[in-house]
Amino acid sequence: YTLLRKVLILPFFIVFTLGAAPMSGPAIEKYIGKKLKRNDKTLRINEKYLGDAGLHVLAQSSQIRTVRTLVLYKVQVSDAGIRALAESPYLKNLQALYLEHNFITDMGAEIISNSSTFSNLKILNLYHNEITDEGVKAIANSDTLTQLNELNLNYNQIKGPGAVALTQSKKLSQLHNIQLAY
């Protein structure tokens, strides 16, 4: 019984630990190229371990210059990765940014709010991150995100003051869809 139990558990452990390594720069470039062959306007990366270093590689890749929609779902990114995106010279045409299930805090929300790279965003999805009222206030007071019409902040750490700031924002006059469920 003990031997059988070890044999059954060990393969699961090996698969889990091997899958936890971040993608390398060349692997990321190759993956981006493969994804953009199908549709050069939308880049969707789901559940790949990019991390902040991987997001830096992505942000500096000239392959993303045609991307209008960027989906980064569960890619293990934090505020440092968001800074890399915000400084990208290739994302000026971005209209939709989905950063669901990551580790973005108020600092990341502030970086997004202040980056001219994101001035054409119509959709910003920060579902299930670590943003509080302070990050929401940065978004509400943004001179950059004036084109936003949809904002998803579900499953963050937002209370009343952040929600009030969004609904009373004079700068986000085109924002018509706000999601704040918890």
Secondary structure, DSSP 8 states (H G I E B T S, - for coil): -HHHHHHHHHHHHHHHHHTTS---HHHHHHHHHHHHHH-TTEEEEES---HHHHHHHHHT-GGGGG-SEEEEES---BHHHHHHHHT-TT-TT--EEE--SSB--HHHHHHHHH-GGGTT-SEEE--SS--BHHHHHHHHT-SS-TT--EEE-TTSB--HHHHHHHHT-SS-TT--EEE---
